[in-house]
Amino acid sequence: MASKKQVKAGNVLIGGGAKVTVQSMLNIPAHNFNESVKQAKELEKAGCDIIRAAVPDMDAVRLISELKENVNIPVVADIHFNYKLALESVAAGVDKIRINPGNIGDDSNVKAVADACSRNNIPIRIGVNSGSLVKSILEKYGSPTPQALCDSALYHASLLERFDFDNIVLSMKSSSVKNMVEAYELASMQCDYPLHLGVTEAGTERMGIIKSAAGIGALLVKGIGDTIRVSLTADPVKEIYAAKDILKSLDMCDSGIQFVSCPTCGRTKIDLIGLANEAQERLKNCPKNIKVAIMGCVVNGPGEAREADIGIAGGDKVGLIFKKGEIICKVPEENLIDALVEEIEKL
């Protein structure tokens, strides 16, 4: 179930009943500050709620300051092994740290990070995946099973809990959708920490979206998960659009259009596929929380899509525009999308 505990990264709440937030990660080399800032701005404009950036060395810490000066959404420092990078990122004003406490050395290092984050009210995301399990846990289970993923995440959390730190978010990603879903289900029953959902190494745009929708959607529909990242081998902005679409499909997004469209059939006498693609592209940044139907004929138009706020239904080279099932006008096919956009602007 959705986590009972709530943390705050910058001005964004995670868990405890807050809305599910969308994250992405910069894929520009960390030392290319100008291009990283440019990409961060593009992500923010697309609707990203939280941005993560790799901090591989001390020189890269400057990126945190650059991002904080140029975007208005929380910034997460992604750190591996070197606890000093976490301390310097905190000093640079980062909003959240992603690190695995078991990988940063002895207890004094863990305590230093926990204390610095505690003083600054900065949450820590513990991120485990199939390739980063605690060695003893991997040996116990023999492979990266769902329970091994869950146990490993909880083990890392326990290292922070020793120092009275519980401002924690957990993730336990796998490239196996089935293992990922089961790992998060186990975690939701064994702790109250907010959960960051994602299918790691999901693949290129097409397959990555399919796997992410299957895994993230399966959990969200059960009330499990507090923040999500769709991982794609693609432009990170596409991750945001995909994540938003997943949330819209579950009625969990209160901004942006949710499209419904029919698959076409022998009754269709307009270029419905082209019209649907054009409508989606032209309205992809529309913030209105409405449902828009793009339907091929009157059979599937005002009747079947009656619940849509507005829509079109094709005829013979013409289309009907309807609102809540009521026809308002007939428009030539070549003017349909212009007319639809005009009507949506009136809403």
Sequence and secondary structure as in RCSB ss.txt:
>XXXX:A:sequence
MASKKQVKAGNVLIGGGAKVTVQSMLNIPAHNFNESVKQAKELEKAGCDIIRAAVPDMDAVRLISELKENVNIPV
VADIHFNYKLALESVAAGVDKIRINPGNIGDDSNVKAVADACSRNNIPIRIGVNSGSLVKSILEKYGSPTPQALC
DSALYHASLLERFDFDNIVLSMKSSSVKNMVEAYELASMQCDYPLHLGVTEAGTERMGIIKSAAGIGALLVKGIG
DTIRVSLTADPVKEIYAAKDILKSLDMCDSGIQFVSCPTCGRTKIDLIGLANEAQERLKNCPKNIKVAIMGCVVN
GPGEAREADIGIAGGDKVGLIFKKGEIICKVPEENLIDALVEEIEKL
>XXXX:A:secstr
   S EEEETTEEEETT   EEEEE  S TT HHHHHHHHHHHHHHT SEEEEE  SGGGGHHHHHHHHH SS E
EEE  S HHHHHHHHHTT SEEE  GGGS SHHHHHHHHHHHHHTT  EEEEEETTS  HHHHHHHSS  HHHHH
HHHHHHHHHHHTTT   EEEEEEBSSHHHHHHHHHHHHHH  S BEE BTT  BHHHHHHHHHHHHHHHHTTT  
SEEE   BS HHHHHHHHHHHHHHTT  SSS EEEE    TT  S HHHHHHHHHHHTTT     EEEEESSSII
IIITTTTSSEEEEE SSEEEEEETTEEEEEEEGGGHHHHHHHHHHH 
